[in-house]
Amino acid sequence: MENNSILITGASSGIGEALALEYADFGTHLVLCGRNLARLTHIANSCRKKGATVHDHIADVTDKEAMNNLIHAEGPFNIVFANAGISGERGAGFSKTTRKIFSVNVAGITNTVIPSVETMLKNGGGQIGIVSSIAGFRGLASAPAYSASKAFVKIWGEALRSRFASSGIRVCVICPGFVESRITANNDFYMPFLMTASRAAHLIRQGMQRNKRLIIFPWQMYLAIKLLMLLPNIFFDYLTNKFPNKE
Ligand SMILES: NC(=O)c1ccc[n+]([C@@H]2O[C@H](COP(=O)([O-])OP(=O)(O)OC[C@H]3O[C@@H](n4cnc5c(N)ncnc54)[C@H](OP(=O)(O)O)[C@@H]3O)[C@@H](O)[C@H]2O)c1
């Protein structure tokens, strides 16, 4: 089922930008959020050129009141993508990075999903895509907070899916591998099966249309992490400790 009123957080670059362009079409109303005005305005204009109506908002997902007000004012939406997220930056410091990642990737997702559920319940349903990561399948020494934050939203999203299915709210958890974006642009190591953001957005749209519980891609990365997880912890830790430390 395709729907026409869509909220995307983190729409000012990467996967969120590609999702905006993927869905932009005549008859679609997009509400796009981000913090960088110049990039967000540019993307909003590109979506308008494709025929969509667009409201673009500068909003920080860590601001609970701002997100609540925005979603109650602009909603209810047919589809919400809780996408905004960050990863670690080398050299930024362990404690600062850890708290920042949890604030955006956990509290930020929570601040997006809770008001979306509230408005969808009143409206008789909707669909929510929560962006997790293949990195959330197991704690990674190279990215403890990032992998934990993605595990949190995966488990929460799966539970919400079951909890609200009878209310017409379909929750899908999106678990990408490496995708070209501002996050991966900072990585100075080899990223297997790196895909373009537009390809990722297309796969996400297909998964949302099929209402998949988990939208995981690319399959090669999924297979690799499943095989790695079959290893005894001591071997898993030995191998993944070789990844460059991001936090
Ligand atoms: N790229 C990958 O390989 C990959 C893999 C798995 C999962 N993911 C997840 O995909 C999502 C999108 O990331 P991306 O890879 O597309 O990276 P990106 O290009 O850096 O995009 C991140 C987006 O999140 C926004 N954002 C960050 N902090 C925010 C905040 N406090 N408030 C509001 N917006 C904020 C950014 O907006 P501004 O720039 O305007 O601040 C930007 O639009 C993230 O949740 C990420 O963890 C990415």
The ligand as an SDF file (V2000), in Angstrom:
LIG
                    3D

 48 52  0  0  0  0  0  0  0  0999 V2000
   25.4370    4.8990    6.1280 N   0  0  0  0  0  0  0  0  0  0  0  0
   25.4800    3.6920    6.6460 C   0  0  0  0  0  0  0  0  0  0  0  0
   26.3400    2.8530    6.2750 O   0  0  0  0  0  0  0  0  0  0  0  0
   24.4520    3.2770    7.6600 C   0  0  0  0  0  0  0  0  0  0  0  0
   24.3400    1.9280    7.9820 C   0  0  0  0  0  0  0  0  0  0  0  0
   23.4090    1.5290    8.9070 C   0  0  0  0  0  0  0  0  0  0  0  0
   22.5740    2.4610    9.4910 C   0  0  0  0  0  0  0  0  0  0  0  0
   22.6990    3.7780    9.1670 N   0  0  0  0  0  0  0  0  0  0  0  0
   21.7930    4.7340    9.8190 C   0  0  0  0  0  0  0  0  0  0  0  0
   21.1360    5.4820    8.8230 O   0  0  0  0  0  0  0  0  0  0  0  0
   20.6880    6.7050    9.3970 C   0  0  0  0  0  0  0  0  0  0  0  0
   21.0280    7.8410    8.4540 C   0  0  0  0  0  0  0  0  0  0  0  0
   22.4380    8.0120    8.4510 O   0  0  0  0  0  0  0  0  0  0  0  0
   23.2730    8.2690    7.1270 P   0  0  0  0  0  0  0  0  0  0  0  0
   24.1700    7.1330    6.9540 O   0  0  0  0  0  0  0  0  0  0  0  0
   22.3910    8.6700    6.0160 O   0  0  0  0  0  0  0  0  0  0  0  0
   24.2090    9.4710    7.6170 O   0  0  0  0  0  0  0  0  0  0  0  0
   24.2160   11.0320    7.2960 P   0  0  0  0  0  0  0  0  0  0  0  0
   24.4330   11.2670    5.8590 O   0  0  0  0  0  0  0  0  0  0  0  0
   25.1900   11.6060    8.2630 O   0  0  0  0  0  0  0  0  0  0  0  0
   22.7450   11.5030    7.6720 O   0  0  0  0  0  0  0  0  0  0  0  0
   22.3570   11.6380    9.0100 C   0  0  0  0  0  0  0  0  0  0  0  0
   21.1510   12.5320    9.0640 C   0  0  0  0  0  0  0  0  0  0  0  0
   20.7430   12.6250   10.4450 O   0  0  0  0  0  0  0  0  0  0  0  0
   20.6010   13.9920   10.7730 C   0  0  0  0  0  0  0  0  0  0  0  0
   20.8810   14.2340   12.1640 N   0  0  0  0  0  0  0  0  0  0  0  0
   21.9740   13.8930   12.8770 C   0  0  0  0  0  0  0  0  0  0  0  0
   21.8440   14.3160   14.1390 N   0  0  0  0  0  0  0  0  0  0  0  0
   20.6460   14.9490   14.2260 C   0  0  0  0  0  0  0  0  0  0  0  0
   19.9400   15.5980   15.2540 C   0  0  0  0  0  0  0  0  0  0  0  0
   20.4260   15.7030   16.5050 N   0  0  0  0  0  0  0  0  0  0  0  0
   18.7240   16.1200   14.9880 N   0  0  0  0  0  0  0  0  0  0  0  0
   18.2030   16.0320   13.7480 C   0  0  0  0  0  0  0  0  0  0  0  0
   18.8190   15.4310   12.7250 N   0  0  0  0  0  0  0  0  0  0  0  0
   20.0380   14.9060   12.9690 C   0  0  0  0  0  0  0  0  0  0  0  0
   21.5730   14.7290    9.8880 C   0  0  0  0  0  0  0  0  0  0  0  0
   21.1140   16.0590    9.7660 O   0  0  0  0  0  0  0  0  0  0  0  0
   22.0980   17.3320    9.7010 P   0  0  0  0  0  0  0  0  0  0  0  0
   23.2680   16.9220    8.8750 O   0  0  0  0  0  0  0  0  0  0  0  0
   21.2460   18.3710    9.0680 O   0  0  0  0  0  0  0  0  0  0  0  0
   22.4690   17.6020   11.1090 O   0  0  0  0  0  0  0  0  0  0  0  0
   21.4400   13.9470    8.5970 C   0  0  0  0  0  0  0  0  0  0  0  0
   20.3390   14.3970    7.8630 O   0  0  0  0  0  0  0  0  0  0  0  0
   21.3450    6.7940   10.7680 C   0  0  0  0  0  0  0  0  0  0  0  0
   20.4290    6.4160   11.7620 O   0  0  0  0  0  0  0  0  0  0  0  0
   22.4660    5.7750   10.6700 C   0  0  0  0  0  0  0  0  0  0  0  0
   22.8480    5.2810   11.9260 O   0  0  0  0  0  0  0  0  0  0  0  0
   23.6250    4.2050    8.2730 C   0  0  0  0  0  0  0  0  0  0  0  0
  1  2  1  0
  2  3  2  0
  2  4  1  0
  4  5  1  0
  4 48  2  0
  5  6  2  0
  6  7  1  0
  7  8  2  0
  8  9  1  0
  8 48  1  0
  9 10  1  0
  9 46  1  0
 10 11  1  0
 11 12  1  0
 11 44  1  0
 12 13  1  0
 13 14  1  0
 14 15  2  0
 14 16  1  0
 14 17  1  0
 17 18  1  0
 18 19  2  0
 18 20  1  0
 18 21  1  0
 21 22  1  0
 22 23  1  0
 23 24  1  0
 23 42  1  0
 24 25  1  0
 25 26  1  0
 25 36  1  0
 26 27  1  0
 26 35  1  0
 27 28  2  0
 28 29  1  0
 29 30  1  0
 29 35  2  0
 30 31  1  0
 30 32  2  0
 32 33  1  0
 33 34  2  0
 34 35  1  0
 36 37  1  0
 36 42  1  0
 37 38  1  0
 38 39  2  0
 38 40  1  0
 38 41  1  0
 42 43  1  0
 44 45  1  0
 44 46  1  0
 46 47  1  0
M  CHG  2   8   1  16  -1
M  END
$$$$
